Amino acid sequence: MKPTTKQRAAELLQAALTLAGARGWHSLTHESIATAAGVSPSLVKVRLGPIADVRRAVMRAAVKQRVLRVVSEGLAARDRT
């Protein structure tokens, strides 16, 4: 059965969180998330929105799931901007 739009977005967000945990916060691009999830970059853009929105969603998920590396890198990156 084909995943719903909400399920697909949740899968893509989890792929983004996993990617950020493995490769670091700055590895988050639509293209890298798409590659990790096995989908097209355009699907990532449609389901998750602009990369700034993706990073906010990843940060919320990282806090909720207590992925401290991602939280600390995200906060450090925010301090630099």
Rosetta constraint file for C-alpha pairs under 8 A:
AtomPair CA 3 CA 7 HARMONIC 5.69 0.50
AtomPair CA 3 CA 8 HARMONIC 5.91 0.50
AtomPair CA 4 CA 8 HARMONIC 6.08 0.50
AtomPair CA 5 CA 9 HARMONIC 6.19 0.50
AtomPair CA 5 CA 47 HARMONIC 7.49 0.50
AtomPair CA 6 CA 10 HARMONIC 6.25 0.50
AtomPair CA 7 CA 11 HARMONIC 6.18 0.50
AtomPair CA 8 CA 12 HARMONIC 6.17 0.50
AtomPair CA 8 CA 47 HARMONIC 7.57 0.50
AtomPair CA 9 CA 13 HARMONIC 6.09 0.50
AtomPair CA 9 CA 47 HARMONIC 5.48 0.50
AtomPair CA 9 CA 48 HARMONIC 6.39 0.50
AtomPair CA 10 CA 14 HARMONIC 6.16 0.50
AtomPair CA 11 CA 15 HARMONIC 6.19 0.50
AtomPair CA 11 CA 37 HARMONIC 7.87 0.50
AtomPair CA 12 CA 16 HARMONIC 6.16 0.50
AtomPair CA 12 CA 33 HARMONIC 7.21 0.50
AtomPair CA 12 CA 34 HARMONIC 7.89 0.50
AtomPair CA 12 CA 37 HARMONIC 6.44 0.50
AtomPair CA 12 CA 44 HARMONIC 6.96 0.50
AtomPair CA 12 CA 48 HARMONIC 7.72 0.50
AtomPair CA 13 CA 17 HARMONIC 6.19 0.50
AtomPair CA 13 CA 48 HARMONIC 7.57 0.50
AtomPair CA 13 CA 54 HARMONIC 7.62 0.50
AtomPair CA 13 CA 57 HARMONIC 7.39 0.50
AtomPair CA 13 CA 58 HARMONIC 6.58 0.50
AtomPair CA 14 CA 18 HARMONIC 6.08 0.50
AtomPair CA 15 CA 19 HARMONIC 6.05 0.50
AtomPair CA 15 CA 33 HARMONIC 6.45 0.50
AtomPair CA 15 CA 36 HARMONIC 6.33 0.50
AtomPair CA 15 CA 37 HARMONIC 5.89 0.50
AtomPair CA 16 CA 20 HARMONIC 6.10 0.50
AtomPair CA 16 CA 28 HARMONIC 6.82 0.50
AtomPair CA 16 CA 33 HARMONIC 5.43 0.50
AtomPair CA 16 CA 36 HARMONIC 7.80 0.50
AtomPair CA 16 CA 58 HARMONIC 6.79 0.50
AtomPair CA 17 CA 21 HARMONIC 6.14 0.50
AtomPair CA 17 CA 58 HARMONIC 5.61 0.50
AtomPair CA 17 CA 61 HARMONIC 7.34 0.50
AtomPair CA 17 CA 62 HARMONIC 6.86 0.50
AtomPair CA 17 CA 70 HARMONIC 7.77 0.50
AtomPair CA 18 CA 22 HARMONIC 6.17 0.50
AtomPair CA 19 CA 23 HARMONIC 5.75 0.50
AtomPair CA 19 CA 24 HARMONIC 7.18 0.50
AtomPair CA 19 CA 27 HARMONIC 7.34 0.50
AtomPair CA 19 CA 28 HARMONIC 7.26 0.50
AtomPair CA 19 CA 33 HARMONIC 7.13 0.50
AtomPair CA 19 CA 36 HARMONIC 7.18 0.50
AtomPair CA 20 CA 24 HARMONIC 4.53 0.50
AtomPair CA 20 CA 25 HARMONIC 4.83 0.50
AtomPair CA 20 CA 26 HARMONIC 7.51 0.50
AtomPair CA 20 CA 27 HARMONIC 6.38 0.50
AtomPair CA 20 CA 28 HARMONIC 6.39 0.50
AtomPair CA 20 CA 70 HARMONIC 6.21 0.50
AtomPair CA 21 CA 25 HARMONIC 7.38 0.50
AtomPair CA 21 CA 67 HARMONIC 7.38 0.50
AtomPair CA 21 CA 69 HARMONIC 6.47 0.50
AtomPair CA 21 CA 70 HARMONIC 5.65 0.50
AtomPair CA 23 CA 27 HARMONIC 6.03 0.50
AtomPair CA 24 CA 28 HARMONIC 7.80 0.50
AtomPair CA 24 CA 70 HARMONIC 7.00 0.50
AtomPair CA 24 CA 73 HARMONIC 7.27 0.50
AtomPair CA 25 CA 70 HARMONIC 6.28 0.50
AtomPair CA 25 CA 73 HARMONIC 5.90 0.50
AtomPair CA 25 CA 74 HARMONIC 6.14 0.50
AtomPair CA 27 CA 32 HARMONIC 6.99 0.50
AtomPair CA 28 CA 32 HARMONIC 6.29 0.50
AtomPair CA 28 CA 33 HARMONIC 6.59 0.50
AtomPair CA 28 CA 51 HARMONIC 7.81 0.50
AtomPair CA 28 CA 55 HARMONIC 7.54 0.50
AtomPair CA 29 CA 33 HARMONIC 6.14 0.50
AtomPair CA 29 CA 51 HARMONIC 6.64 0.50
AtomPair CA 30 CA 34 HARMONIC 6.04 0.50
AtomPair CA 30 CA 41 HARMONIC 5.32 0.50
AtomPair CA 30 CA 42 HARMONIC 7.80 0.50
AtomPair CA 30 CA 44 HARMONIC 6.01 0.50
AtomPair CA 30 CA 45 HARMONIC 6.49 0.50
AtomPair CA 30 CA 51 HARMONIC 6.86 0.50
AtomPair CA 31 CA 35 HARMONIC 6.17 0.50
AtomPair CA 31 CA 40 HARMONIC 7.61 0.50
AtomPair CA 31 CA 41 HARMONIC 5.03 0.50
AtomPair CA 32 CA 36 HARMONIC 6.19 0.50
AtomPair CA 33 CA 37 HARMONIC 6.09 0.50
AtomPair CA 33 CA 41 HARMONIC 7.53 0.50
AtomPair CA 33 CA 44 HARMONIC 7.26 0.50
AtomPair CA 34 CA 38 HARMONIC 5.75 0.50
AtomPair CA 34 CA 39 HARMONIC 4.91 0.50
AtomPair CA 34 CA 40 HARMONIC 5.37 0.50
AtomPair CA 34 CA 41 HARMONIC 5.03 0.50
AtomPair CA 34 CA 43 HARMONIC 7.75 0.50
AtomPair CA 34 CA 44 HARMONIC 6.19 0.50
AtomPair CA 35 CA 39 HARMONIC 6.41 0.50
AtomPair CA 35 CA 40 HARMONIC 7.43 0.50
AtomPair CA 35 CA 41 HARMONIC 7.87 0.50
AtomPair CA 39 CA 43 HARMONIC 6.76 0.50
AtomPair CA 39 CA 44 HARMONIC 7.59 0.50
AtomPair CA 40 CA 44 HARMONIC 6.78 0.50
AtomPair CA 41 CA 45 HARMONIC 6.30 0.50
AtomPair CA 42 CA 46 HARMONIC 6.13 0.50
AtomPair CA 43 CA 47 HARMONIC 6.03 0.50
AtomPair CA 44 CA 48 HARMONIC 5.66 0.50
AtomPair CA 44 CA 49 HARMONIC 7.28 0.50
AtomPair CA 45 CA 49 HARMONIC 4.77 0.50
AtomPair CA 45 CA 50 HARMONIC 6.31 0.50
AtomPair CA 45 CA 51 HARMONIC 7.89 0.50
AtomPair CA 48 CA 53 HARMONIC 7.13 0.50
AtomPair CA 48 CA 54 HARMONIC 5.89 0.50
AtomPair CA 49 CA 53 HARMONIC 6.06 0.50
AtomPair CA 49 CA 54 HARMONIC 6.54 0.50
AtomPair CA 50 CA 54 HARMONIC 6.40 0.50
AtomPair CA 51 CA 55 HARMONIC 6.12 0.50
AtomPair CA 52 CA 56 HARMONIC 6.34 0.50
AtomPair CA 53 CA 57 HARMONIC 6.18 0.50
AtomPair CA 54 CA 58 HARMONIC 6.06 0.50
AtomPair CA 55 CA 59 HARMONIC 6.04 0.50
AtomPair CA 56 CA 60 HARMONIC 6.27 0.50
AtomPair CA 57 CA 61 HARMONIC 6.17 0.50
AtomPair CA 58 CA 62 HARMONIC 5.93 0.50
AtomPair CA 59 CA 63 HARMONIC 6.17 0.50
AtomPair CA 59 CA 70 HARMONIC 7.14 0.50
AtomPair CA 59 CA 71 HARMONIC 6.12 0.50
AtomPair CA 59 CA 74 HARMONIC 6.76 0.50
AtomPair CA 60 CA 64 HARMONIC 6.18 0.50
AtomPair CA 61 CA 65 HARMONIC 5.94 0.50
AtomPair CA 62 CA 66 HARMONIC 5.52 0.50
AtomPair CA 62 CA 67 HARMONIC 4.80 0.50
AtomPair CA 62 CA 68 HARMONIC 7.05 0.50
AtomPair CA 62 CA 70 HARMONIC 6.27 0.50
AtomPair CA 62 CA 71 HARMONIC 6.01 0.50
AtomPair CA 63 CA 67 HARMONIC 6.38 0.50
AtomPair CA 63 CA 68 HARMONIC 7.33 0.50
AtomPair CA 63 CA 71 HARMONIC 6.37 0.50
AtomPair CA 66 CA 71 HARMONIC 7.97 0.50
AtomPair CA 67 CA 71 HARMONIC 6.43 0.50
AtomPair CA 68 CA 72 HARMONIC 6.00 0.50
AtomPair CA 69 CA 73 HARMONIC 6.12 0.50
AtomPair CA 70 CA 74 HARMONIC 5.88 0.50
AtomPair CA 71 CA 75 HARMONIC 6.13 0.50
AtomPair CA 72 CA 76 HARMONIC 6.07 0.50
AtomPair CA 73 CA 77 HARMONIC 6.04 0.50
AtomPair CA 74 CA 78 HARMONIC 6.18 0.50
AtomPair CA 75 CA 79 HARMONIC 6.28 0.50
AtomPair CA 76 CA 80 HARMONIC 6.55 0.50
AtomPair CA 77 CA 81 HARMONIC 6.69 0.50
